[in-house]
Amino acid sequence: MTTHGQYTFQTDDGMVVELTQHAMSRMISRHVHPAEVGNCLARPSTTYPSRGRRLFRADDIVVVVDLARLTVVTVLYACLRVWSDSDGRPSKRVLSRKQVRRMAAEMRRLPRA
């Protein structure tokens, strides 16, 4: 994972993107660690274009990037061929309480979506 600041990441094609508060909020509720987002962006298994956005998929997560603002808009689950906005992670992985508190505190410093 390549990071430029704690919540800024470099994509597989060299774009540098920053998390938004909404994306961090979704990461917390869905138990997705920032390192997983960084890995998804740096080494996606698949990418999709979508109306000014680019979707990066790796393992069971999809990271949505706004290409105009270079921000991570949200984080979704990849369940087979369908993306899910639910808050129960298919792989059953969870963040530690300490990590959730740390991410929630940092969320206030991130730009709004």
Secondary structure, 3 states (H helix, E strand, C coil): CCECCCCEEECCCCCEEEECHHHHHHHHHCCCCHHHHHHHHHCCCEEEEECCEEEEEECCEEEEEECCCCEEEEEEEEECCEEECCCCCCCCCCCCHHHHHHHHHHHCCCCCC
